[in-house]
Amino acid sequence: MRRAPALSFLLVTVVLDMLGLGLVVPVVPALLADVAGDAAAAARWSGLLGSVYGLLQFVVSPLLGRLADRYGRRPVLLVSLGCLGVDWLAHAVSPGAWTLLLFHAIAGACAGTYTVVNAYLADVTAPEARAHAYGLVGAAFGLGFVAGPVVGGLLGTVDVRLPFLAAAALCSANVGYGWFVLPESRPGDRRTPLTLGTANPVSAIAVVLRRPVLGRLAYARLCADVARMTHQSTWTFFLTHQFAWGTARIGTVLAAGALAGALFQAAAVGPVVRRLGDKRAAVVGGLLGVVALTGTAFVTVPWSLHLLQAVGVLAATGGAATQSWLSRLVRPDEQGRVQGALTSIGAAAETMVPVAAGVVFAWSLANAAPGLVFVGAAVFAAGSTLLLATTPDLRQP
């Protein structure tokens, strides 16, 4: 199995992707207000940009996965990174919101980074080492997002477009690094069918869901994604309401949680999954997630919130274990197609869940039950855990 420089490049890719995203998070509202005219218009455009990105990612991810099976992982990954860099550059120089929408749609259509990274890892790591590798990816994800907002906020004080230029430069550097350093993990197979049916996201998802064990795991991951996105989209609003915290304290808590999660996933996920096995580790991680979400719904004092954050960090074991389990059920020549379908499922949830969670949270505030949205998230997490616990631990497709 080829690990270096492949694994190191993939981890750098994820760090730079998240660092680039984190760089722009603090300044997106100011940029949109600048190009859209006022704060209300900026909020509307922000929602539209996010929805269009998620929609295009949903539509195109199965095609990108199929292309990775047919032509190899390397070219698809480099093109995806290049499109993301163009998108950030367009943010930096765009004179209007419609231009941003166009380039952001293109970036969503090319957003194959995680589809190809997951397939690539399955190519270059032995089955027993995949949970550790996916844990390292999770750690890289967290580390990139810890540093990004801090640096982006500082650059934004100089010029609101400067963080976007920095993010574009990072993407360009990563493309150059990959062009000269990254080996191909699996040569493409030109016999891999490439038709409208195989590129259709609905058909691609249906093929995955029809396979008994793989389908159950895909449903379990969808439920876990719904729970996670519900938490992510409402957590800062909940803290502001429940504890009257300002942005500085919320940012510090977010950064501390992300850093703790990154350290845990880098150091402990691999050994834990090796000891428990993919299935048991996935179930234990799911149960810890249920505990963290349920507890958050009823939290009233900060110390208990921090304790629940620690439980949530431990729950990250479940995500890496489930991804490792999924990869064992898929043949090497279909890793890209299956990972693309799973990315589409996640993109569909990412497009719809924040809107639904926002509506539920607003309703719960009006009815003096701010934690209700986390009870709903816990229900989805429990459903995911039940599916994991009742799925046979098969090792063949």
Order of alpha helices (4+ residues) and beta strands (2+ residues): alpha-alpha-alpha-alpha-alpha-alpha-alpha-alpha-alpha-alpha-alpha-alpha-alpha-alpha-alpha-alpha-alpha
